[in-house]
């Protein structure tokens, strides 16, 4: 394995010799907070970067982004392709704030052209803080490990009362039903979570109903 390839798999070390990295971390927080402070109520849309424009999932995310913008919400995504691109596109084409929080990766992630507010991050944890800080709701569409990570992060923070509860919506009952049943069987059935923890998320299919639910909870 070459040195260049090896570097793709090495997590930045915070050793005494590399303490200067702390300044880059701080600068990412400062830039993001300065930029996002001017963005109104944000709804984050998560989902796969591998979804093609002709697919139902892409079109659903685009519709979702448009409806949120029309309702007065900002749309925040991870800034990449697929579902993220679709959400940004829907928001932009409907005159809304369309935010892309792009992460630097060695593959797959490329900024989409539809975000009219753009930020680039090197550190996942900084980006995750910004998602949580500036979101009034999460819409979690079909995706992979990254999507599951953001979902678990939000549910954990809500469960442990580190943040105020906000709507966490799993969009697409066909896609998420297996996971929900597994959570009921293994997590709840095994005593790993409490019955009330199941109330921290909702499974929905209709974009209009999703926007209505968020508007009931959030005052714009």
N, C-alpha and C positions, 0 to 999 in steps of 0.2 A: 504494500500500500504506500503510495507516494505521500510526501509531507503535505501537499495541497489537499489531497483527499482526506487525510487524517484530520486536518483542521476543520473539515465539515462536521465531524462527529465529536469535537471537543467542546465542552461547555466552558465558557469563559471562567478562568480561575481568578478568585479575588485574593491572591497572595499578597504579601507585603510588597513585593517588587511590582505588583500590578495594581496598587491601590488607586492609581490614576483613573481606573475604570469607573470608580465611584462618581467622578465628575461627569462622565458621559451619562451615567444613569440619572444623576440629578438633572442634567440638561434635558434629557428626554422628558422627565416629569414637568420641568418648567415650560418647555415649548408646548407640550400637550395641554397643560392647564391654561396657558395664555390663549391658545387657539380655541379650545373647547368652551371657555368661559363665555364666548359670544354665541354659542349654539343653543337654541331653545330646547325644550323637552325632547329628549332623544329616545327612540326605540331602536334597540339593536336587533338586527336580523343575522342569524348564524346559519351556515349551511355549507354544502360541499362546493369546492372550487372546480370540481370535475363535471359539473352539470352543463350540458350544451344548450344554446339558446332555443333550439327547436323543441326542447322537452317540456313536459307539463310542469315540472318542478321550477324551471327557470321562469316560465310564464306566470306561475303562481307567485313567485317572489317579486316579480316585476309589478304585478297587480297589487301585492301587499305594500310595496314601497310607494306606489302611487296613491293608494287610499290613505296611508299614514300622512303623506305630505298634504293631501287635500284636507285632512282633519286637523292640520296645524302642528304635527309632530315632525321633528327631524329624524332622518333615517341614518343609523350608524351601522356600518358593516366592517368586516376585516379588510376591505379595500381590494380584494383579489377578484378572480373570475367567478364563473358559475353563479351560484345563488347570491353571492355578494355583489357581483356586477349587476345582476337583475334587480336587486333591491335598490342599489344606487341609481340605476337607470330609471326605475319607476318614480323615485323621488325627484330626480332632476327634471324629468320631462313633465312633472306636475308642479314645477316651481318651488320645490321645497329645499331645505338644507339637506345635502347629501354628503355624508361624512365617510371617508375611507381611512381606516386605521391599518395601514399596511405594515406587514412584518417582513424583515429581510430574511429570506431563506435561500438555500443553494439550489432549489428546484421548485417548480410549480407556481409559487406565488409571484404574480406580476400585477402591478397596480392597474385597475380598470380605469377607463377614461371618463366615467360618469360621476365620480365624486367631485363636488365643487368645493369641498373642504378636505384637504389631504394631510395626513401625518405619516411619517415613516418611523418604525421602531426597530431596534435591534434586539431588545429584551422583551420576552413574552410577558413577564410579570408586570412590567410597566404598562404595557398595552392592556392587560387584564384589569388593572386598577382603573384605567381611563374608561374602559367599557362600563364597569360597575358604577363609577362615580357619576357618569353623565347619562345613564340610562334610567328611564322610568318603567321600562318593560323589556323583556327578552322574548323574541320570537325565534324558536329553534326549529329550523327546517331540516329535512334529511341531509345528513352529513357523515363525516368520518370521525377519527379520533379527536381532532381539534374541536369539532362541534360538541362531542360528548364532554370534552374537558371544560368548555365554557358553561355547559349545562350543569355539570357537577359542581363547578366553582360557585355559581349563583345559588344553587340549592344548599350547599354547605354554609355559605355566608348567611343566608336567610335562616336556616335551621339553628345556627349557633348565635343568632341575633347580633352578628357583626354589622349587618346592614338592615335597613327597614325593608319589610317584605314588599315586593313588587310583582306584577304579573309575569309568570314564566309560562309561556305557551309552547307546547309541542305541536307543530303544524304538520298534520298528516297522520290520521289515525292508522292507516294501513302500514305506514313505516314504523310508527312508535309503539303500536299495540303489543308487540312481543316484548319490548323492553319494560313497558308498564306492567305486564303480567309477571315478568321475572322479578321486578321490584316488589310487587305484592307478595309473590310466593317466597322469595329468598330473603329480601330485606325485612318486609313487614312480618311475614309468616315466621321468620327465624328470630324475631325480636331485635333485629338490628336497627330498626327505626320505629317511631311511634305512629299510631294511626293518624294523628293530626299532620304528620309530615307529608302524607299523601296529598294534602291540600295545597302544598307549595307550588304545584304545577297543574296545568290543564291541558288536555288534548283536544284540539279543535281542527276544523277543516275549512270553515267559511271565513274568508278575509273580512267580510263585512261584520261578522259577529266578533271577530278578534278586535277590530277597531272599536266597536261598541263597548266591549269589555274594558279595554284600556281607558277609554274616555270616562267610563263610570268610576274608575279608580283614580285617574289623574286629572287634575284641574289645569287646563292650559291657560 
